[in-house]
Amino acid sequence: VQFVESGGGWVQPGGSLELSCVASGFTFSDYEMAWYRQGPGKERELVTYISSTGDFTNYIASVKDRFTISRDNGQSTVHLRMRNLKPDDTAVYYCRRRWRDDAWGQGTQVTVSL
């Protein structure tokens, strides 16, 4: 099982980024997928998840209405569109199957600052 995240970078407050994660080693369409993040000096937290079919999503309160998770089961890829980014969104972002103790990928760094 492997996850390769990409799309991070530096952006000013109020900016936008879109992250992607390509998964391999399992039947992607069978599993819920999630994005997690770990900010500097903080514990890793679940940010959002999406059902196996993409019909259901859920978000933590601090990103609701700013972040959008989506998936492409044909490409074994999950995306995270982020807009109106805030400095508190600065973190390394990871994807993983929800409810599974998979090894973490390398993550992708998102930095929001002036």
C-alpha positions in Angstrom: 0.0 0.0 0.0 1.4 3.4 -1.0 0.3 7.0 -1.1 2.0 9.8 -3.0 0.8 13.3 -2.2 1.6 16.3 -4.3 0.4 19.9 -5.0 1.6 21.7 -1.9 3.5 25.0 -1.8 3.6 28.5 -0.5 0.6 30.7 -0.8 -0.5 34.0 0.8 -3.5 34.1 3.1 -6.7 34.0 1.0 -5.1 32.0 -1.7 -5.9 28.6 -3.1 -4.2 25.2 -3.7 -5.2 21.8 -4.9 -3.6 18.7 -3.5 -3.6 15.3 -5.1 -2.9 11.8 -3.8 -2.3 8.8 -5.9 -2.9 5.5 -4.1 -1.7 2.0 -5.0 -1.6 -1.5 -3.6 -5.2 -2.0 -2.9 -8.6 -1.8 -4.6 -9.1 2.0 -4.2 -12.9 2.0 -4.9 -13.5 -0.3 -1.9 -12.3 2.2 0.8 -13.1 5.6 2.3 -10.2 8.0 1.9 -9.1 10.8 4.1 -6.8 13.8 4.3 -4.9 14.4 7.4 -2.5 17.3 8.4 0.2 18.0 10.9 1.0 21.6 11.7 4.2 22.7 13.3 4.2 21.7 16.9 0.8 20.1 16.6 -0.5 16.5 16.5 -1.7 15.0 13.2 -5.4 15.5 12.7 -8.1 14.2 10.4 -9.2 17.0 8.1 -11.8 15.4 5.8 -12.9 12.1 4.5 -14.9 10.8 1.5 -17.0 7.6 1.1 -15.9 4.9 -1.3 -18.3 6.1 -4.0 -17.8 9.8 -3.3 -21.4 10.3 -2.3 -20.6 11.4 1.3 -18.0 13.8 2.6 -17.3 15.3 6.0 -15.0 18.1 7.2 -13.7 19.4 10.5 -15.3 22.7 11.4 -12.2 24.9 10.8 -12.1 23.9 7.0 -15.8 23.5 6.3 -16.9 25.6 3.4 -13.3 26.3 2.4 -12.0 22.8 1.5 -13.5 20.3 -0.9 -12.5 16.6 -1.1 -13.1 14.6 -4.2 -12.0 11.3 -5.7 -11.5 9.6 -9.1 -11.8 5.9 -8.6 -10.7 5.2 -12.1 -7.4 6.9 -11.4 -7.1 5.8 -7.8 -6.7 9.5 -6.8 -8.1 11.7 -4.1 -8.0 15.5 -4.3 -8.3 18.3 -1.8 -9.2 21.7 -3.1 -8.4 24.4 -0.6 -9.4 28.0 -0.9 -9.4 31.1 1.4 -6.3 29.6 3.0 -5.3 30.8 6.5 -2.0 30.7 8.3 -3.5 28.0 10.6 -3.8 25.8 7.6 0.0 25.6 7.4 0.9 21.9 7.7 2.1 18.8 6.0 -0.9 17.2 4.4 -1.2 13.4 4.0 -3.8 11.0 2.6 -4.6 7.6 3.8 -7.4 5.1 3.9 -9.8 5.8 6.7 -10.0 3.3 9.5 -6.8 1.5 8.3 -3.4 1.7 9.9 -1.5 2.2 6.7 2.0 3.6 6.6 2.1 7.3 5.9 3.3 8.7 2.7 5.8 11.6 2.5 3.1 14.2 2.6 3.1 17.5 0.9 3.9 20.8 2.6 1.4 23.7 2.6 2.7 27.0 3.9 0.3 30.0 4.2 2.0 33.2 5.0 2.7 36.8 3.8 
